[in-house]
């Protein structure tokens, strides 16, 4: 099964096509309203997540804490409080003082169908602190690369 078939198979478990279209529309609008000017590299294998000023690199194998945020790349910024809010929504277990543990646990939980169905709640929780330089097309490429 190639990567596109794998992604489609996972998305079929999320819900009917109308749900998927609505989710896609809502995500596209959300991303448009939370754009930040940060130079992009076109490399969607790596995503840099800044949690309340602390930089991390996300890749297929997991999450790694960084000393400095790179000067360009695919970036997502979000507050620690927002991530804890999402973790509470999912009942995710993580080490309270360890942002790397929090981020790793959430990324695992976000792959679960029952959590994807709560996308509206997730967007409401992260709305105030979320910023990214990714557009919908780039986010999809990133997700596909992360699920390989």
N, C-alpha and C positions, 0 to 999 in steps of 0.2 A: 504494500500500500504506500503510495507516494505521500508527500507532506500535505498536499491540498486535499486528497481523499481522507487523510487522517483528521484534518481540521474539520472538514464537512461532517465526518462521522461523529465527532465530538459535539458539534453544534446541533446535529439532529436530535441529540439527547436533551438539549436545552429546552426545546419547545417547537411549536409550529412555525411555519414561515412568517406568519404575521407578527408573532412575537419577535423573531429575529430581525425583521425589517424595522420594527419600532425601536428595538434596542440599538440597531445600527444608526438610525436617525438621531436618537437621543445622544448617543456617544459622539457622533459627528458634531452636533450642536454644542455639546459640552466642551469638546476639544477646541472648537472655534472661539469660544468665549474665554478660554484659559491659556491662550498662546503667549509665549514669552520669546523675546528676541535673543536667541542663543545660536551660534554657528553650528550647522549640521555637517556631518561628514559623509552621510550616505551609507554608513556601516550600521546595519540594523541587527547585527549579532550581539552587540553590546548596548545596554541601556544604563545610563547613569542616573541614579536616584539620589536626590539630596533631601534628607530628612532633617528638618529644622537646622539646616546649615551643615550637616554631617554628610559627606559624600560616600556613596556606595556604587559598586559596579555590579550589575546583574547580568548573568550569562546562563547558559543552559545548565551548568553544574550547580549553580547557586548564587550566593551573594558574597561579595568581598568588600570590606571596609577600605577606603582610600584615604591617603593623606590629604590630597588636594583634588578638587574637581578639575577635569581636563578643560582645555580651552575651547574645545568643540566636540560635538557628538549628540546623540539622542539623549535628551535630558527630561526628567520628571522631577518636579519639586513638590513636596507635600510636608505638612507639619507632623510631628510625632503624635500630637494629640489626635489628629485625624486618623492616623494609622491605628492608634489604640482604640478609637471609636469603631473602626472596621473590625478589628480583632475582637472586640466585645460583641459586635453583631454576629460574628461567626462562632463565638465561644472558642477562639483560638488560644492555645496555650503557648506562652513565650516567657523568656526571662525578662522580668520587669525592667531592669536597668540596662538591657542589652538590645540596642536598636538593630543589630545584625540578626539576632534571633527573631525579633519581631518581624522584620522584613522578610526573612527566609520563610517563617511560618505562614505569613500572609500570602506570599507568592505561591506556596503549595496549596493553600486553601482556595485561592482564586481559580484554580484549575478544576475545582469540583463543580459539577453542574448545579447543585442546589444553591451554591453561593453566587454563581453567575446570574441565576434567576432573581437575585436581590440587587441587581445593578442599580436600580433607582435609589435604593437606600444608601448604597455605596457612594453614588454621586452626590447625594445630599450631605453625607458626612464629610467628604473631602472638598466640597465646593469652595469653601472660604480660603483654603490654603494651596489648592492645586494649581500648578503651572507646568507647561510643557512646550517643547518646540516641535512635537510630533503632530502631524496631520493624520486623518483617519487612514489613508492609504499606507502611510509609514508605520502606523501602529499595527495594522494588519500584518505587514511584512515582519515586524518585530515579534509579534505573537507567533507567527508561523516558524520563525527561526528559533524561538524559545521552546516550542513544542516538539522539535525534531528529536 
